[in-house]
Amino acid sequence: MVITWYGQSCFRIQSGDLVLITDPFSKEIGLKPPAGQADIITISHEHYDHNNRGAVKGNPFIIDSPGEYSLKGISVIGIPSRHETEKAQGSGPNTIYVIEMEDMRICHLGDQGKKLSNEQLEQIGDVDTLLIPIGGTYTLNAEEALDTISQIEPRIIIPMHYKINGLNINLDTVDKFAKEIGVKKENINVPKITLKKKTLPEGDNEVYIMEPLSK
């Protein structure tokens, strides 16, 4: 499995010839939208920085609501949550996705803004790789993300939805989060991550700061 990041909450996750793209964004956010084809698109909520279905070519199967889905050997579980923080009340629903691929579990939190409930944690279950927002304002901030990580206890953590060059949405940068959690030097500005079940880290909290494709 190979993971690359376009910026914001948009990842390309590839297993063999199968490609899944999460939360494709509009060019209005200041970044270049994802390009190429995909077999599956997951959309956590209907905001322009997460729901640009038209950016992805081919005839992808679109998952945009809670439920259980299975396609081409990939399992996706959508878990309902709320896209709300103290500063962004009334922002509407959000869907957390747990993606099962190559006998590994990836959790994409979308624009999660609050601490996870016991019911949500039970549905999420064991997680190998956590894609977590840390930019604040509309989602979890650095401190809240750390609390959420302690709830889930994933092996690998990839922060998302934070300020990068070109992004015209006002978010925190990754710096505070990286300082608080600690990141190995070789895990900073990583262009892609290749994951295999047999080589996953034994412990928790292996953090990767990814280099976005959409510069």
TORKOL-4160 file (C-alpha; in steps of 0.2 Angstrom, whole numbers, padded with zeros to 4 digits, m for minus):
215
<pt num="1" X="0000" Y="0000" Z="0000"/>
<pt num="2" X="0007" Y="0017" Z="m0005"/>
<pt num="3" X="0000" Y="0033" Z="0003"/>
<pt num="4" X="0003" Y="0051" Z="m0004"/>
<pt num="5" X="m0005" Y="0067" Z="0001"/>
<pt num="6" X="m0011" Y="0081" Z="m0010"/>
<pt num="7" X="m0014" Y="0093" Z="0005"/>
<pt num="8" X="m0029" Y="0097" Z="0016"/>
<pt num="9" X="m0038" Y="0080" Z="0019"/>
<pt num="10" X="m0035" Y="0073" Z="0002"/>
<pt num="11" X="m0024" Y="0057" Z="0001"/>
<pt num="12" X="m0021" Y="0045" Z="m0013"/>
<pt num="13" X="m0021" Y="0027" Z="m0006"/>
<pt num="14" X="m0015" Y="0014" Z="m0019"/>
<pt num="15" X="m0015" Y="m0005" Z="m0017"/>
<pt num="16" X="m0009" Y="m0014" Z="m0033"/>
<pt num="17" X="m0019" Y="m0006" Z="m0047"/>
<pt num="18" X="m0033" Y="0000" Z="m0035"/>
<pt num="19" X="m0034" Y="0018" Z="m0031"/>
<pt num="20" X="m0044" Y="0027" Z="m0017"/>
<pt num="21" X="m0044" Y="0045" Z="m0015"/>
<pt num="22" X="m0051" Y="0054" Z="0001"/>
<pt num="23" X="m0059" Y="0071" Z="0001"/>
<pt num="24" X="m0054" Y="0079" Z="m0016"/>
<pt num="25" X="m0054" Y="0098" Z="m0014"/>
<pt num="26" X="m0058" Y="0113" Z="m0026"/>
<pt num="27" X="m0044" Y="0124" Z="m0033"/>
<pt num="28" X="m0053" Y="0138" Z="m0024"/>
<pt num="29" X="m0042" Y="0133" Z="m0008"/>
<pt num="30" X="m0027" Y="0139" Z="m0017"/>
<pt num="31" X="m0019" Y="0121" Z="m0021"/>
<pt num="32" X="m0019" Y="0111" Z="m0036"/>
<pt num="33" X="m0033" Y="0098" Z="m0035"/>
<pt num="34" X="m0029" Y="0079" Z="m0036"/>
<pt num="35" X="m0027" Y="0073" Z="m0054"/>
<pt num="36" X="m0028" Y="0055" Z="m0062"/>
<pt num="37" X="m0041" Y="0041" Z="m0060"/>
<pt num="38" X="m0048" Y="0032" Z="m0045"/>
<pt num="39" X="m0058" Y="0017" Z="m0041"/>
<pt num="40" X="m0066" Y="0024" Z="m0025"/>
<pt num="41" X="m0068" Y="0042" Z="m0018"/>
<pt num="42" X="m0073" Y="0045" Z="0000"/>
<pt num="43" X="m0080" Y="0061" Z="0005"/>
<pt num="44" X="m0081" Y="0066" Z="0024"/>
<pt num="45" X="m0093" Y="0081" Z="0021"/>
<pt num="46" X="m0100" Y="0093" Z="0008"/>
<pt num="47" X="m0088" Y="0107" Z="0009"/>
<pt num="48" X="m0079" Y="0114" Z="m0006"/>
<pt num="49" X="m0062" Y="0109" Z="0002"/>
<pt num="50" X="m0067" Y="0091" Z="0003"/>
<pt num="51" X="m0080" Y="0087" Z="m0010"/>
<pt num="52" X="m0073" Y="0090" Z="m0027"/>
<pt num="53" X="m0079" Y="0074" Z="m0035"/>
<pt num="54" X="m0076" Y="0081" Z="m0053"/>
<pt num="55" X="m0058" Y="0082" Z="m0051"/>
<pt num="56" X="m0055" Y="0064" Z="m0051"/>
<pt num="57" X="m0056" Y="0055" Z="m0068"/>
<pt num="58" X="m0063" Y="0038" Z="m0072"/>
<pt num="59" X="m0079" Y="0031" Z="m0065"/>
<pt num="60" X="m0076" Y="0030" Z="m0047"/>
<pt num="61" X="m0087" Y="0023" Z="m0034"/>
<pt num="62" X="m0092" Y="0037" Z="m0022"/>
<pt num="63" X="m0094" Y="0035" Z="m0004"/>
<pt num="64" X="m0101" Y="0051" Z="0005"/>
<pt num="65" X="m0112" Y="0045" Z="0020"/>
<pt num="66" X="m0111" Y="0033" Z="0034"/>
<pt num="67" X="m0113" Y="0014" Z="0031"/>
<pt num="68" X="m0103" Y="m0002" Z="0026"/>
<pt num="69" X="m0096" Y="m0003" Z="0009"/>
<pt num="70" X="m0086" Y="m0017" Z="0000"/>
<pt num="71" X="m0078" Y="m0015" Z="m0017"/>
<pt num="72" X="m0064" Y="m0025" Z="m0026"/>
<pt num="73" X="m0058" Y="m0032" Z="m0010"/>
<pt num="74" X="m0058" Y="m0016" Z="0000"/>
<pt num="75" X="m0069" Y="m0013" Z="0015"/>
<pt num="76" X="m0075" Y="0004" Z="0020"/>
<pt num="77" X="m0085" Y="0008" Z="0036"/>
<pt num="78" X="m0092" Y="0026" Z="0037"/>
<pt num="79" X="m0095" Y="0032" Z="0055"/>
<pt num="80" X="m0106" Y="0047" Z="0058"/>
<pt num="81" X="m0099" Y="0062" Z="0068"/>
<pt num="82" X="m0101" Y="0081" Z="0069"/>
<pt num="83" X="m0090" Y="0094" Z="0060"/>
<pt num="84" X="m0091" Y="0106" Z="0074"/>
<pt num="85" X="m0079" Y="0115" Z="0086"/>
<pt num="86" X="m0082" Y="0129" Z="0098"/>
<pt num="87" X="m0078" Y="0141" Z="0085"/>
<pt num="88" X="m0087" Y="0132" Z="0071"/>
<pt num="89" X="m0104" Y="0128" Z="0078"/>
<pt num="90" X="m0117" Y="0121" Z="0067"/>
<pt num="91" X="m0105" Y="0116" Z="0053"/>
<pt num="92" X="m0115" Y="0100" Z="0050"/>
<pt num="93" X="m0112" Y="0082" Z="0049"/>
<pt num="94" X="m0095" Y="0073" Z="0046"/>
<pt num="95" X="m0091" Y="0055" Z="0042"/>
<pt num="96" X="m0076" Y="0046" Z="0049"/>
<pt num="97" X="m0070" Y="0032" Z="0037"/>
<pt num="98" X="m0061" Y="0016" Z="0042"/>
<pt num="99" X="m0053" Y="0008" Z="0027"/>
<pt num="100" X="m0048" Y="m0010" Z="0027"/>
<pt num="101" X="m0035" Y="m0014" Z="0014"/>
<pt num="102" X="m0021" Y="m0027" Z="0013"/>
<pt num="103" X="m0026" Y="m0033" Z="0030"/>
<pt num="104" X="m0022" Y="m0016" Z="0037"/>
<pt num="105" X="m0034" Y="m0003" Z="0044"/>
<pt num="106" X="m0033" Y="0016" Z="0040"/>
<pt num="107" X="m0044" Y="0028" Z="0049"/>
<pt num="108" X="m0048" Y="0045" Z="0041"/>
<pt num="109" X="m0056" Y="0057" Z="0053"/>
<pt num="110" X="m0062" Y="0070" Z="0040"/>
<pt num="111" X="m0066" Y="0086" Z="0049"/>
<pt num="112" X="m0068" Y="0079" Z="0066"/>
<pt num="113" X="m0069" Y="0093" Z="0079"/>
<pt num="114" X="m0073" Y="0085" Z="0095"/>
<pt num="115" X="m0067" Y="0071" Z="0107"/>
<pt num="116" X="m0073" Y="0054" Z="0100"/>
<pt num="117" X="m0087" Y="0046" Z="0110"/>
<pt num="118" X="m0086" Y="0028" Z="0116"/>
<pt num="119" X="m0098" Y="0022" Z="0103"/>
<pt num="120" X="m0087" Y="0030" Z="0089"/>
<pt num="121" X="m0071" Y="0022" Z="0097"/>
<pt num="122" X="m0079" Y="0005" Z="0097"/>
<pt num="123" X="m0084" Y="0007" Z="0079"/>
<pt num="124" X="m0067" Y="0013" Z="0074"/>
<pt num="125" X="m0058" Y="m0002" Z="0083"/>
<pt num="126" X="m0040" Y="m0005" Z="0081"/>
<pt num="127" X="m0031" Y="0006" Z="0069"/>
<pt num="128" X="m0014" Y="0004" Z="0060"/>
<pt num="129" X="m0014" Y="0021" Z="0052"/>
<pt num="130" X="m0023" Y="0037" Z="0058"/>
<pt num="131" X="m0026" Y="0052" Z="0046"/>
<pt num="132" X="m0030" Y="0066" Z="0058"/>
<pt num="133" X="m0034" Y="0085" Z="0057"/>
<pt num="134" X="m0023" Y="0096" Z="0068"/>
<pt num="135" X="m0026" Y="0114" Z="0061"/>
<pt num="136" X="m0039" Y="0120" Z="0073"/>
<pt num="137" X="m0053" Y="0132" Z="0069"/>
<pt num="138" X="m0064" Y="0120" Z="0060"/>
<pt num="139" X="m0057" Y="0104" Z="0067"/>
<pt num="140" X="m0046" Y="0097" Z="0081"/>
<pt num="141" X="m0031" Y="0108" Z="0085"/>
<pt num="142" X="m0014" Y="0101" Z="0090"/>
<pt num="143" X="m0019" Y="0098" Z="0108"/>
<pt num="144" X="m0036" Y="0090" Z="0105"/>
<pt num="145" X="m0028" Y="0079" Z="0091"/>
<pt num="146" X="m0015" Y="0073" Z="0104"/>
<pt num="147" X="m0030" Y="0068" Z="0116"/>
<pt num="148" X="m0039" Y="0059" Z="0101"/>
<pt num="149" X="m0023" Y="0050" Z="0097"/>
<pt num="150" X="m0022" Y="0044" Z="0115"/>
<pt num="151" X="m0040" Y="0038" Z="0113"/>
<pt num="152" X="m0037" Y="0028" Z="0097"/>
<pt num="153" X="m0018" Y="0022" Z="0100"/>
<pt num="154" X="m0014" Y="0020" Z="0081"/>
<pt num="155" X="0003" Y="0013" Z="0076"/>
<pt num="156" X="0006" Y="0027" Z="0063"/>
<pt num="157" X="0000" Y="0045" Z="0063"/>
<pt num="158" X="m0001" Y="0056" Z="0048"/>
<pt num="159" X="m0008" Y="0074" Z="0052"/>
<pt num="160" X="m0018" Y="0083" Z="0039"/>
<pt num="161" X="m0029" Y="0099" Z="0037"/>
<pt num="162" X="m0016" Y="0112" Z="0042"/>
<pt num="163" X="m0009" Y="0127" Z="0035"/>
<pt num="164" X="0004" Y="0124" Z="0020"/>
<pt num="165" X="0011" Y="0135" Z="0007"/>
<pt num="166" X="m0002" Y="0141" Z="m0005"/>
<pt num="167" X="m0017" Y="0136" Z="0005"/>
<pt num="168" X="m0029" Y="0151" Z="0008"/>
<pt num="169" X="m0039" Y="0144" Z="0022"/>
<pt num="170" X="m0034" Y="0151" Z="0040"/>
<pt num="171" X="m0027" Y="0136" Z="0049"/>
<pt num="172" X="m0013" Y="0132" Z="0061"/>
<pt num="173" X="0003" Y="0125" Z="0054"/>
<pt num="174" X="0010" Y="0108" Z="0059"/>
<pt num="175" X="0024" Y="0115" Z="0070"/>
<pt num="176" X="0015" Y="0115" Z="0087"/>
<pt num="177" X="0008" Y="0097" Z="0084"/>
<pt num="178" X="0025" Y="0091" Z="0078"/>
<pt num="179" X="0034" Y="0098" Z="0093"/>
<pt num="180" X="0022" Y="0091" Z="0106"/>
<pt num="181" X="0021" Y="0073" Z="0099"/>
<pt num="182" X="0039" Y="0072" Z="0092"/>
<pt num="183" X="0044" Y="0067" Z="0075"/>
<pt num="184" X="0059" Y="0058" Z="0069"/>
<pt num="185" X="0070" Y="0069" Z="0057"/>
<pt num="186" X="0069" Y="0056" Z="0043"/>
<pt num="187" X="0050" Y="0056" Z="0044"/>
<pt num="188" X="0048" Y="0074" Z="0040"/>
<pt num="189" X="0043" Y="0080" Z="0022"/>
<pt num="190" X="0040" Y="0062" Z="0016"/>
<pt num="191" X="0034" Y="0062" Z="m0002"/>
<pt num="192" X="0026" Y="0045" Z="0000"/>
<pt num="193" X="0023" Y="0031" Z="0013"/>
<pt num="194" X="0024" Y="0013" Z="0008"/>
<pt num="195" X="0015" Y="0001" Z="0021"/>
<pt num="196" X="0016" Y="m0018" Z="0023"/>
<pt num="197" X="0007" Y="m0027" Z="0037"/>
<pt num="198" X="0023" Y="m0037" Z="0041"/>
<pt num="199" X="0034" Y="m0021" Z="0043"/>
<pt num="200" X="0022" Y="m0010" Z="0053"/>
<pt num="201" X="0030" Y="m0003" Z="0069"/>
<pt num="202" X="0027" Y="m0013" Z="0085"/>
<pt num="203" X="0023" Y="0002" Z="0096"/>
<pt num="204" X="0011" Y="0017" Z="0094"/>
<pt num="205" X="0014" Y="0034" Z="0088"/>
<pt num="206" X="0026" Y="0033" Z="0073"/>
<pt num="207" X="0023" Y="0050" Z="0065"/>
<pt num="208" X="0025" Y="0056" Z="0047"/>
<pt num="209" X="0024" Y="0074" Z="0041"/>
<pt num="210" X="0021" Y="0072" Z="0022"/>
<pt num="211" X="0026" Y="0083" Z="0008"/>
<pt num="212" X="0010" Y="0088" Z="m0002"/>
<pt num="213" X="0009" Y="0084" Z="m0020"/>
<pt num="214" X="m0001" Y="0100" Z="m0023"/>
<pt num="215" X="0012" Y="0114" Z="m0021"/>
